[in-house]
Amino acid sequence: MSARPVPPATPGAAAADPTLRRDNRQLLGKLCLVAAVMFGFGYALVPMYEAICTALGINVLTLNEQRTSAHAARADRTNTQVDTSRTITIEFDANARGPWDFRPAQRSVTVHPGEVATVMYEFRNIQDRTMAAQAIPSYAPKQATAHFSKLECFCFNEYVLKPGESKTWPVVFVIDPKLPKDVTTITLSYTFFEVGAKVPAAPGGGS
């Protein structure tokens, strides 16, 4: 049986093979370019996002970071404006509406306006049950209220304490140098009350 003759290759098939390879190379190049662009965009996304948020005034920090940054910034700013030519006596008062211990660690401090100061308040639940409580502040004289800036404070936060449990809380504050010259003593008073009971009126001031 004789072998079947092989048909000759057509000119069109030979021409199509280089064209196909060229098209494949072009497609591969485009895919590589797209991948590079996507990688670059992903790499630049974070700084772009931060720049956009900054331009729009959007703060992307967590709440805790915002408070920490704000406190540090305010402390730095006020410390550069300390008025050493005058002193202010800050008196601390504590009113407990209930059978528990609540008092400042010290009764008074003397500070310069613009100087950052800290005082600790102590609380102990002497009841035989768990309780939730919070504090509200007041100031005397009243014109000092707008010039008394608390950088850190336990006021208005609700706290749960077990029977016999004790807590110590800081109050970090600064007196605005714009405080009227005739004010030489400020009383910071806290009223601590159990949450769920009737909220007592804030004390009028005085230690």
Disulfide bonds with the S-S distance in Angstrom:
Cys153-Cys155 2.47
